[in-house]
Structures are given as C-alpha cells and as structure tokens.
Amino acid sequence: APATPVARSGRLAVTISRPRTVRRGSSTVTKVVVRNTGAGAARSVRVRVTAAGKGVTPRTTTKSYTTVGAGRTRTLNLRLRTTRSATKRSAVRVSVTGAGGLRASASTTLRLR
C-alpha cells in the first residue's frame, strides 16, 4: 500500500523590538517580526496589534499575509503615536493567528516621558 503523505504544517513565532523611551505627543517605530519555524507554509496569517494605556495608538492595528513560507519571516514596522496626556507606560501586545489553529503572541512596554 502506498504511504499516505503527511501534511507539513507551519509554526508561528513573533517578536517585537523594545522601543526607546518616547516623549509624550510624539511617535516611534518598533519592529514586529513574524517567523514561520515549522516545516510547512503558514496560511492566512493575521497580525493584530493592541496598546493598553491612555494616549497610545498603533497606526496599523491589523496586517494579513496570505502565506508565510517555511523558514521565512515577515517584518512589520509599526508606528505608535502618543498624545501629550499619555500614561507613563503602555503595554504593546502583538498576537498572530494562522489557519489550522496556529497562534503566537509577544508584548513589550512602551515608556513615555
């Protein structure tokens, strides 16, 4: 009997660079890197960004990729805008999902002065 091929699946990992201290009322860019560490392609990959804390807003809140190939990365340069009344710290969280239940998340703290 012929062997049944095993479907190779992707595995997602995400990192977010820690931004430098930001002056209230200005903006900064932080880098989000999505990696597929699996043996197969990750399909329907969606990146979602949220910021907790008053006065911090990510310019892009969602980004979608059709596929991220095995061993490949996708980089998103994320601009964070702040207001003059922003809190001293804000948690920035990135969650990534893909078809087949793939998930990964990361977070960092944005410090404001």
Residue pairs with C-beta under 8 A, 6 or more apart in sequence:
7 40
8 38
8 39
8 40
8 70
9 38
9 39
9 40
9 42
9 100
9 102
10 36
10 38
10 39
10 40
10 41
10 42
10 43
10 68
10 70
10 98
10 100
10 102
11 36
11 37
11 38
11 42
11 102
12 34
12 35
12 36
12 37
12 38
12 42
12 45
12 68
12 96
12 98
12 102
12 103
12 104
13 34
13 35
13 36
13 37
13 104
14 32
14 33
14 34
14 35
14 47
14 94
14 95
14 96
14 104
14 105
14 106
15 32
15 33
15 35
15 106
16 30
16 31
16 32
16 33
16 78
16 92
16 94
16 106
16 107
16 108
17 30
17 31
17 32
17 108
18 30
18 108
18 109
19 28
19 29
19 30
19 80
19 92
19 108
19 110
20 28
21 111
21 112
21 113
22 28
22 80
22 82
22 110
22 111
22 112
22 113
23 82
23 112
23 113
24 55
24 82
24 83
24 84
24 85
24 86
24 112
24 113
25 82
25 83
25 84
25 86
26 82
27 59
27 79
27 80
27 81
27 82
28 79
28 80
28 82
28 110
29 77
29 78
29 79
29 80
30 77
30 78
30 80
30 92
30 108
30 110
31 75
31 76
31 77
31 78
32 47
32 49
32 75
32 76
32 77
32 78
32 94
33 73
33 74
33 75
33 76
34 45
34 47
34 65
34 68
34 73
34 74
34 75
34 76
34 96
34 104
35 68
35 72
35 73
36 42
36 68
36 69
36 70
36 71
36 72
36 73
37 71
38 70
39 70
40 70
41 67
41 68
41 69
41 70
42 67
42 68
42 98
42 99
42 102
43 66
43 67
43 98
43 99
43 100
44 64
44 66
44 98
44 99
45 64
45 65
45 66
45 67
45 68
45 74
45 96
45 97
45 98
45 102
46 62
46 63
46 64
46 65
46 96
46 97
46 98
47 62
47 63
47 64
47 65
47 76
47 94
47 95
47 96
48 61
48 62
48 94
48 95
48 96
48 97
49 58
49 60
49 61
49 62
49 78
49 92
49 93
49 94
50 58
50 61
50 92
50 93
50 95
51 57
51 58
51 80
51 90
51 91
51 92
51 93
51 110
52 90
52 91
52 92
52 93
53 86
53 87
53 89
53 90
53 91
53 110
54 83
54 85
54 86
54 87
55 82
55 83
55 84
55 85
55 86
55 87
55 90
56 80
56 81
56 82
56 83
56 86
56 87
56 90
56 92
56 110
56 112
57 80
57 81
57 82
58 78
58 79
58 80
58 81
58 92
59 78
59 79
59 80
59 81
60 76
60 78
60 79
63 76
65 74
68 74
68 98
80 92
80 110
82 110
82 112
86 112
87 112
88 111
88 112
88 113
89 109
89 110
89 111
89 112
90 109
90 110
90 112
91 107
91 108
91 109
91 110
92 107
92 108
92 109
92 110
93 105
93 106
93 107
94 105
94 106
94 107
95 103
95 104
95 105
96 102
96 103
96 104
96 105
97 103
